Amino acid sequence: MKRYDLSQLVVLVAERNPFLRKTIKSILRTLRVGQIIDASEIEDAWQSFQTQNPDVVIIDWAPGYEGLQLLKRMRQDPESRNVFIPVIITTSMTEYENVVTARDSGTTDFLAKPYSPKTIYQHLCKIIDSRKSFVRTGDFFGPDRRSRGIETAERRRTTDTHVA
């Protein structure tokens, strides 16, 4: 596993549950993240996002806690400070349709609960290693969802040779 110096990283954690918020903060401190900003309410998280200029946002998505609404606001609000911010959605709602909903809302990454220090670190590394381009189509704005490494016809055409 790669080793990154996270001491300059600023992470915003939006998590309603005090125990889980404290756990994520403790994990981020263990990983030596430079600055950790936390918020228990969605509106407080929005205000911190707008004023603190984080590098990464970790948002909980749970019944009664509309983390996806915060994500959509970050991506689509004309007043958003950084529509390109990497966002990790954390949730225990890991059914396929929820993963698709989070992806279609513009999340950069999806982290299933329960998580460990290792999985949080891996997700931060994934964000650092893979700068995704962003796409705007219809009502979607977010990281390019074509990340499965599937070869496209266009890419094949550039490598195929044609015999006359």
GIFEN-V648967 format. One record per helix or strand. SS is the DSSP state (@ for helix, = for strand). FROM is the first residue (numbers start at 1). LEN is the number of residues. If there is no record, write none. Layout:
SS_FROM_LEN / SS_FROM_LEN
This chain:
=_10_5 / @_18_13 / =_35_5 / @_42_11 / =_56_5 / =_62_1 / =_65_1 / @_67_10 / =_86_6 / @_96_9 / =_109_4 / @_117_13 / =_134_4 / =_140_4 / @_153_7
